Amino acid sequence: MPIRFYNSLSRMVEEFVPLQPGRVRLYTCGPTVYNYPHIGNLRTFLFEDLLKRWLLYRGYKVTHVMNLTDVDDKTIRNSLQQGMSLSDYTAIYKQAFFEDIKTLKVLPADHYPAATEYIPQMIEIIQYLLEKGHAYETEDGVYFKISTFPSYGKLAHLDTSTLKAAASGRLSADEYDKESVSDFALWKKWSPEDGDVKWPSPFGEGRPGWHIECSAMSLSLLGETLDIHCGGIDNLFPHHENEIAQSECYTGKPFVRYWLHATHLIVDGEKMSKSKGNFYTLRDLLAKGLSPRAIRYALITTHYRKPLNFTFDLVRQAESSLKRIDDFLFALRQVQKGGEPYAILHETFLSKKQAFEEAMDDDLNIAEAMGHLFEMIRAFYEHQNQATLANTQEMLAFFLSLEKVLGFIEKESVDILSAEEEALFQARLEAKKNKDYARADALREELLKRGIEVRDTPQGPVWKRL
């Protein structure tokens, strides 16, 4: 069954067919490095990670570009307030971003272009748009003339006649009211509010507008037409709409074939806000003792097009689900029974494996896919006494392969007991053999205090380091 995605451009689920068979050109809007990423940002980055991992699992070669917005209204404002150069200020949050995605096991992109590294490419695009009449120069900058692009609004499905325009007919702010449709800034001429942030250009010293940055970076690194462009739903308009307009006027070709957008994250049923005390970064959650693995699970296992209500109870549920998976993998490794695979268990494995893959092919339906995994686990426990090594090996191999997709399936680490731990384990074996159950229980508790769980199985006692 082919992979299918909900394309924001058509508002339909479509079969995914890349421009070049077997290869995917993927662009994802990265962070604006003016502060630490919050969990809403991380939810989007994790959705994009799941998308990329699934494409790789299905055999595609993916070239992934994620940009770093290191010059815009917010980065300039904050750096000036802190009395720091723009580069020194943004370097702090670039490093924080990379630390966060590493902690959450997000696969690295092939390229992380910073906007400040692509100023010449932006100037080249702006010059072309001016020459072709798609842009015009004013006393404060260069603006894109949306009236020259008749299909403006096709991504957001806007009726531009019903929306308001700025009094001047143009907007210089990087981010603005979602109901505003006006010519937008491609280049902002220097003003005292910019401090020392400026670059020379044919249209005067200044800096780029936010929207032109992504067009320049994606066109430079991935070519004129992308297979997939992702981001949060809040970027759909105006940012992605403006990217389409300026890029297609520059190249004369379709900019993106498939647009995928992650829906908003809320916290405890409300919009995340510092004033409400429900605004969290990854660092905030780690300081509260939450594990990165459980945070990843909690943020990734709700379908990306459904709102995610983040709660601490959700993370506790994630911990419980992960323990269930870990216990299952542990139980699989204890089966030593030879012979042919138990037929019912083998058939269940094949059907649930196929169902998992079909759910993921269906617009990354991770919630349904995880349901099939837990049904496979339940089936194993129902038939555990009949399970053979052949059954457990195929299940174990499949689950471990899913680490490449999910990023939270832990492979068993090579571990041994210390001499003291081994002595306690052997003493418990001896106590059990002598039917001294009180001592055996006491030794089990002592091992548990040391982080070693002992279980009695039909094949004999086994241990697991917690």
N, C-alpha and C positions, 0 to 999 in steps of 0.2 A: 504494500500500500504506500502511495507517495506521501511525502510530508506536505501538510497543509497549514497555512497561516492566515490569520485574520489580517487583512490588509487595510490599514486606516484610510488609504486613498480610495478604495472601492467600497469600503465598509462591508466586505464579503470575505468569507473564508475561501481562499484560493489555493490550488495546487502550486507548490513551490517549484519553479523551473528557473534555475540561474541562467545568466547569459551564456556562460561557458560551462559545459557539462562537467560535473564533478568539482567545480571550483566556486567559492562564494566570496564576494567582496562585501565585507561587513563594516559599517561605520556606526559607532555608538557615541552619543554625546557624553563626554566625560565631565569631571567636576569643574566648577568655577572655584579656583583655589584662593578663596578669601576667608575660609573658615574650615573647621573640621566637618567632614561629611556627616549628615544626620541619617537616621535609620530609613527615612524616606528615600534619600539618595541611594543608600545601600540596597534597598529593596529593588530599585531599578537596575543597579549594577549586577545584582545576583540573578535577576531575570535574564539579563543579557548574557551572563556566564552560562546559565542553563541552556539558552538557545545555542550558543557556540558549542558547548559540550555535546549537545544532541546532534548538531550537524556533523561534528567530528565522529561521533559514534556511528552515524549512518554513512560514514566513508567519504564525506566531503573534505576537500582541502580548503581551509578558511584563512583568508588574509584579513586580519582584524586591525582596524585603526580606532583608537579612542583618544580624543583630543583633551588637552588641558587648557582651559580658558584662564590665561594669566594676565589679561588686560581687558578691563571693562569698567563700567561705572563703579561697581562694588569694590573691586581690587584696588582701584586708584583711591577711592574715598577712604578705605580702611588703612591703606599703607600711609597715607598722609596723616591720618589721625594718630597712627603709631609712631610717626616721625621716622619711617623707614623707607628705603628705596623700594620701588615696586618689585624688583627682582629678589631682594632679600626677604621681603614680606611674603611673597608667593612661594618662595622656596620652602618655608616652614610647612605650608599646607599641601604642597606637592608631596613632600616626604610623608606627611600624615596620611594622605590618600593611599600612597603605595604601602604603607604599613598596615592600613586597615584592610585593603583588599587581599594582602598576603595572609593576614590573620584569618580572614573568612575563606581562604583557599580559592580565590577567584583566579582563573587562568590568566596569565599576562597576555596583553595584546601584542601584536607584532610591532606596532608603532604607537608611541605616545607623543604626537606632535604638540608643542606648545605654541599658542597663537603668536607670541612675540618672535618666534623663529620664522614666521611665514609672512612678514610684512611686505616684502617685495612681490610675492605672488598675489597678495590682496590688491596692491597698487596696480598691478598689471590687469587684473579683472576689472577694477573700477575704471581705469583708462578706457578699456574696450567698451564698457557700458556707456560711458560718456560719449565716445565717438559714434556709437550706434543709436544714440538718442534715448537710451533706457535710464539715463541718470542725468542730473543737472547739478551745477555748482551754485552755492549761495554764500552769503557772508560768513556762515558758521560751519559749512561743510559741503559734502556731496551726498545727494539723496537719490534713492532709486525711485523712478516714476512708475508706480504700479499700474497706471492707465495704459502703459505700453505692453502689459502682459495680460491679455484678456482672460486667461484662465486663473488669474489670481483668486485664491480662496478655494481651489479645488480639493486641497487636502482637508481643510477644516469644514468644507461644504458650507461656505459662507454665502449669504445673500448680501452682497456688499451695499446694496441700495438701502438696506434697513439699519446699517451700522453707522455710528457717528465718526466724524473726522475731527482731527485737531483743527484749531482755529486757523492755523497757518497752512493747513493741508499737509503738514509733515510733522514727524515726531523724531526728536533727537535722542530720546532716552533709549537705552538698550532694551529695557523691559517696560511694557506699558499695558494699559487697560486692554483686556481681552476683547472688548467691544469696539476698540478703535481700529479703523482701517485708514491708514495714511501712508504717504511716502515715508520711507525709513532711511536712517542714516547709514551710508556706506563708509564715510570718512568724516571725522569730527575735527575741525580745525582747533588748534591749541587755544586754551583759555586758562586764566590763572588758576582755576579750580583743578586743573590737571597737574599742577606742580611741574616737575621736570620730566613728566611722561610725554614724549613726543618723538616723532620720526619725520624726516624730510620726505616730501612728495611733490609731484607736479601741481598739486592743488593746495599747497601750503603745508607748513608743519602741523602735525596733529597725530591722530591715532585712528585705528579702524573702529567701525561699529561692530557690535557683537556678531551680527548675523553673517557678515562677509567672512568672518574667521573660519567657520566650519566649511563653507564652500571652498575656500582656498586650500584648506588642509586635505579635504576629501578628494578634490579634483587632482591635487598634486600626488597623492599617495595611492589612490584607488582607480583613477581614471574618470571619464566623463559620465558614466552611468554605473551606479552602485546596485548590487543585488538587494541588500537589506540595509535600512537605516533605522536605528532604534533610539529610544529616549523615553523620558517620562511624559505622561499625557499633558502636563503643563507646558511642555515645549512644542506641542503640536502647532499652536498658534500663539504668538506670531512667529516664533523662531523658525520652525521647520517650513512654514508657509513661505517665509521670506527667503530661506535657503533655496527652495524650489524656483522662485521667481528669478532671482539673480543668477542662479546656476544655469537654468534653461535658456535664459536670454544670452548668456555668455557662450554656451556650447551649441545651442540649437538642437540639443538631444534631451530625451527624458533623463531626469536626474536620478531618480530612485524607482526601482520596480516594486519593492515591498516595504511598506512603512509599518513598524511594530511599536506600539506604545504601551507602557506599563501604567496601570491605574494608581490613583493616590493611595497612600498609607495614612491611616488615622490611628490615634492612640486612645485606648479606653473609650472608644466611640466618639471621640472629638478630634477636630483638626489639631495637628501638632503645633504648639505655640509655647514660647518661653514664658509668656505671661501666665499660662495655665499650669506651668510646672510639668508638662508632659513632653518636653522637647529632649530627645536623647541622641547622643552620638554613640558610636561603638565604645569609645572609652568610658562613657557613663555606664553602659551596661556591664562592661568587664569589671568596673569598680564595684558593682553590686554583686559580683561573684557569679555572673552568668557565663556559661562556657561558649566560646566562639562556635563550636560545633552545633550546639542547640540553637544559637542565634541564627546560624545559616539555615538550619532546618526550618525554624519558625518563619523566616523571611522568604523561603524559596518554595514552600509546599502549598501555597495558595496560588491559584491560577493568576497569571500576570494581568489579566484583564478584569479581575474582580478586586474590589477594594479589600485591603488587608487591615483588619483591626488588631493592632499590636497591643498585647497585654502581657504582664508577667506570668499570668496563668498560661498563656499560649506557649511561652518558653518552657514552663514546667511540663506541659503536655509534650513538647518536643523532646525533652529529656526522657520522659517515659517511653515515647516511641523509639528513641534511639537505644534505650536499654533493651527494649523488646527485640530489636534487630540484633544487638550485640549478643543477647542470650541465645537467640536462634542460631547465630553463626557458631557460638560456643557449642551448642547442642549438636550441630551438624558434625563438628570435628570429633565428637566422642563416639560416633557410630563406627563400628568395626566389622559389622556383619557382612560376610561375603555373599556371592550369588548374584543372580539376575536382579535388575531393578524391580521393586514392587510396582506392579502395573498401574494401580490407581494413583500412586504418588507421582510416577513418571508422567502420566497423562495430565495430571493437574499442573505439574511443573511446565510442561510444554504449552498448555492453554494459557496459563497465567503469564508466562514469559511473552507470548505473542500478544496478549491483551495489554500488557505494560507497554510494549513497543508501539502498538496501534494507538494507545491513548496519547503517548508522547508525540507521535506523528500528527495527531489531531490538534494542532495549534498548541503544543506543549501542555496538554492537559495533565499536569503533574498531580493534581489531587486524585483524579481517577487512577492514574498510574500507580500511585502509592497504595491505593486501596487494593489493587491486584497483588502487590508485593505482600501485603499483610494477609491476604487470603491464602497465598502460597505458604506463608509461615503457619497459619492456622491449620492448613491441611497436613503439614509435616507433623505437628504435635498430635493430630488425630490419628495418624498412622505411624507414629514414632517407633513402635515396637516391631513393625513390619519393614521399616526402612532398611535398606542395604547401603553399603558403601557406594555402590553405583548411583543410587538416588542422591545421596548427600554430596557426592563430588560434583554432579551437574548443577545442583542448587548453589553450592558454595562458589563454584567457578562463575556462575551468572551474577550472584550478588557482589562478588569482588570486582567483576567487570563494571558494575554500576558505579563504583567509586569514580570512574572517569566521567560519569554523567552527573551524579548527585553531589559528590564532594563531601559526603558525610558517612560513607561506609568505611569503617576502619579495618584495615587488614591486621591480622594477628601479628604482633611484634615478636621477634625472637626473644624469649625471656627464660631465665632459669632462677631457681631458688638459691638464696644464699645458703652457706653451710648451716647457719643457725635455723633458717626457715626449713631447710630440708630435714634437719633433725626433728623439728616439731611435727612436720608432715609424717615422717616415718614413725614417730612416737604415737601419733594418732592411729596409724595403720596397726601398730602393735596392740594398742588399747582396744580397737575394734575386734581384732583377732581374738583377744582374751575376754571379749564381751564386757569390758570395763567401759560401759557407755557413758558414765558420768565423766570419766577422764577424757574420753574421746570428744565429748561435747565441749569440755573446757579447753582442750587443745584447738578445736575448731574455732572457738571464740577468740583465742589468743592469735591465731593466724589471721582471723578477720580484722582484728585490731591493727595488724600489720599490713592490711590492704590485700589480703589473699583469701579469696572465697573458695571453700572446699565443698564439692558436691559428691554425693554417692550415686553412682550409676550402675547399671547391670554389669558393666565391664570393670567395675572397681572405682575407688575414689579418684577424682580429678581435681585439679586446682586451676584457678584463674586469678590473675592479678588485676585488681580493680583500679 
